Amino acid sequence: MPELPEVETTKRGIEPYLHNQSITKILVRQKSLRIPFNDNLKKHITHVKIKNIKRRAKYIVIDFANEYSMVIHLGMTGNLRASRQKKFLKHDHIIFYLESGNSLIFNDVRRFGLVQIYKTKGSFYLLDNNGPDPFEKKADVDYFYNRIKNSSASIKSILLNHKIISGIGNIYASEILFSTNISPLRMGRDISHTDCKKILQQSKIILNKAIKAGGTTLNDYFNAESKPGYFKIQLNVYGKEGEKCPSCESKISKITQSNRSTYFCKESQN
């Protein structure tokens, strides 16, 4: 699933193509996504200038000059690309034709993504359910510590809980905990204020590195120019079960937490 770095990379990739543009036509080839595309509202965003493109957690939000917005979530296998092509791929579900002659294309093999139009001031409930991501001012040490200090959930599960902190995702949670020498098995109530500071600091460092590398491609993720992300070559523990730990002589272990794979070093993380 595309996580914060992949979504941020996609947002940055499409931004130059959307800047000061308007959508002239929307072709819906498949609206049965996780939440069906609200086709009846597309008239509100055609022939209207795009005012802003931003990322909120794992969502891309496009604001229009008439106080309407469109939110896009890439789901498990979704991607956005900008192109002038006239023939489309099998899973190109929604095509946004731009006045420049380019098109913004939403492709999603498994159709777990979503594209929804809504009134900007009315907000969108899936966006509202997200806590701050590590780059937001609200996600400071005191906020994070107070949210988890009484929790019996594992710190790995907490990092995947988008209501507490959003955008990290499974791959980066393992990498962040390895970089802080914190075991993914420790409960939230056992994480100190100092630990919280380390986690937030490393979250920003690792997510920024992933963004600069264009995200992480394991299976399906490609950026706005249909290129894979290269952060995979920088991963320390994720997907490296049985390999030597970069910090010691032990081997990387793999366990399952909340039906998700966790990779860590039993010796260097405690």
N, C-alpha and C positions, 0 to 999 in steps of 0.2 A: 504494500500500500504506500503511495506517495506520502511522505511525512513533511514536516515544516521546510526542510531544505529543498526538497523537490518542488513543493508548491511555490516557495519563494523564487526558485530558479525559473519556474514556468511563468510566474507573474512578471519577473524582470524581462523574460524573453518576449512576451506578447506586448509589453507596455509600449515599445517604440512603434509598433504597428497600429495601436489603438489611440495613441496620443492625438488629440484634437480631431478625431475622426467621428463619423456617425455611421450607424448600420443602415444600409439601404434596403436589405431584404434578409429574411430569415427562412431557411429551408429546413424543415423538420422531417428527417428521414426515419426517425424512430423516437417516439416520445415516451415509451414505456421504460423509463429509467427507474431507479430506486423510488423516487418520487416522480410521478409523471410530469413532464414539462407542461407548464401552464400556458399553452399555446394561445389562449384567449387574451393574454396580456401583452403579446409581442408587439401590438400596435403602439404601445406606450414607449417603446424604446427604439423604434425605427425613425430615421430622419431626425434624431435628436443628438446633439453633441455629447460625446463622452467627456465627463468632467474629471474623473479620477479613477485610477486602478490601484487597488490595495489588497493586502493579504490580512486576513483575520484568522488566527489559528491555522487550520488546514484548508481554509476556504479562500477563494479569490472573489473579490467584490468589485464590480464595475458600476460606478455611479454616473448617472446621466444628469444633464442640466435641468431636467423637468421634475426633479425630486423622485425619480424612479431609480431602482438599482437592480442589478442582476448578480446572483450569487452562484458560484460554480464550485462543486466538490468533485475531485477526481476519483473518489471511490477506491476500489482495489486496483483497477487496471486502466483508469482513464488518463488521457493526456490532451493537451491543447496544442495546436500548431498553427502557425500563420503561413499561408501559401497562396499562390495565384493559380493553382491547378484547377482544371475544369472537371476532371474525372476523380471520383472519390473512392475511398477504400470501403470495404464491407462494413466496418464498424464505425464509420464516420456518421454519427447520428444527427448532429445539428450543425448547420453551416451558417455562419454570420457573414454576409457579404458587406464589405466596407466600401466607402466612397472612393478610396484610393485604388480600388481594383483588387486588393488583397481579400482573402477570406480568413476568418478565424474558425477553426474546425475543432469540434469536440468529438473525440474518438473514445470509445469505451467498450472493450470486448465483453466484459461480464455484466455491464450495465448496472453497477452498484453506485455509480456517480449520480450527480444531480445538477440540473440547471433550473433555477427558479427566478422569476421576476417578482419584485415586491416594491411597495412604497417605502422609500428610504426612511422616513420618520416612523413608519410602522414597525420597522425592524424585521428580523427573521428568526424564528424560535431556535433553530439549530445553531445559529451564531450566538444567540444570547445564552445558550447552555454551556459555553466554553469559558474556562478560567483564563487568566492571562498567560501568554507564552513567555519564555525566558527573557525576551528582549523588551517586554513592556515594563514601564516604570512600576506598575502595581506589583509585579512579581519580584519584590525585594525579599531580603532574608527574613524580616519579621513576618511578612505575609505567609511565606512558605512554612516557616517553623510553626506558626500558630495554627496553620491548617492541618499539620500532620503530627503534632506533639502528643496527641492522645490516641493516635490511630494504631490499630492492631494489624493493619494491612502491611504487606512487605513494601519496602521502599521501591522495588521494581514495579509493583502494581500501582503504587502512588504516582510514579512518573508516567504511567500510561493512562492515568485517570484525567481525562480532559477537563473535568469540572474543577480540578485543583490546579493543574498546570497543563497547558495545551500545546500540541504540536510536536512533542518529543518523539513518540513512536518507539516501536520495539527495538529496532536496530540501534538507535542512538541511546536508548536507556541503558543497554548493556555496555556501550562504549563509555558513557558518562560515569557509570558506577565503577568501571575498571580504572578510569583515570583518577578517581578519588580514593581508590583502595577500599571502597565500601562494599560489603557483601550484599547481593540482591536479596538475601534472605532476612536481613535485619528489618524489624518492624519500624514503622514511622515513629512510635514513641521512644525508640532507642536511638533516633537520629538527633544529634546535638545541634545547637544553633550554629556552631562552627562547621559541622558537616553540611548543613543547609547552605551555608555560604559557599563551600567548595563545590557542591552540586550545581548551584546556579552559575558560578563562575565557569566551571567546565562545560556546562550546557551551552553557554554562549560561545565558548572557544570552539567546541566540537561542531556545533551547528554552523558556525561561520565558516569553518574549514570545509564542511560539506557543501555549503552554498557556493564557495569559491571553486570547488571541484565540479560543480554542476549537479550535485545530488548523488544519490547512490542507485545504481542500476543492478538489481539482482535478477529480475525476470522481465517486467513489463514497462518500467518507467523510461520515458524518453522526454526530452525537453521540447521547447517551442519550435526548435529547428530539427526535430526528429533525431537528436543525438543523445546517446546514453550519458549517464553521470559516471564520474570516475572516482568518487570517494571510496568505492569498494576496495581499491588498492591500498587505502590508508587505514582500514579497519584493523583493530588490535585483537579483538576477541570474537566478534560476531561471525558465525559460520566457520569457526576455526577449532571445533572440538577435536581433542587429541593432539593438537599442535603445541609447540613449546610456548609458554607464557613469555611475553616480551620483557617482563620484569624479574622473572626468576626461572628456575629449572623445572618447575612443575608443568603439567599439561593442562590445557584449557578444558573445562568441564561444560557439559550441556545438561540443563534440567528443564522441566516444564513448569511454568507458573501461570495460572489462569489461562490454560490452553495456549500459551505462547512460549516459544523457545527462549531460554536465557543462557547466555554464554558468560563464563567468569572463571577466575582462578581462585581455587579454594585456599591457596597459601597466601597470596598477596592481597586478597580482599577479605576483610573481616569486620 
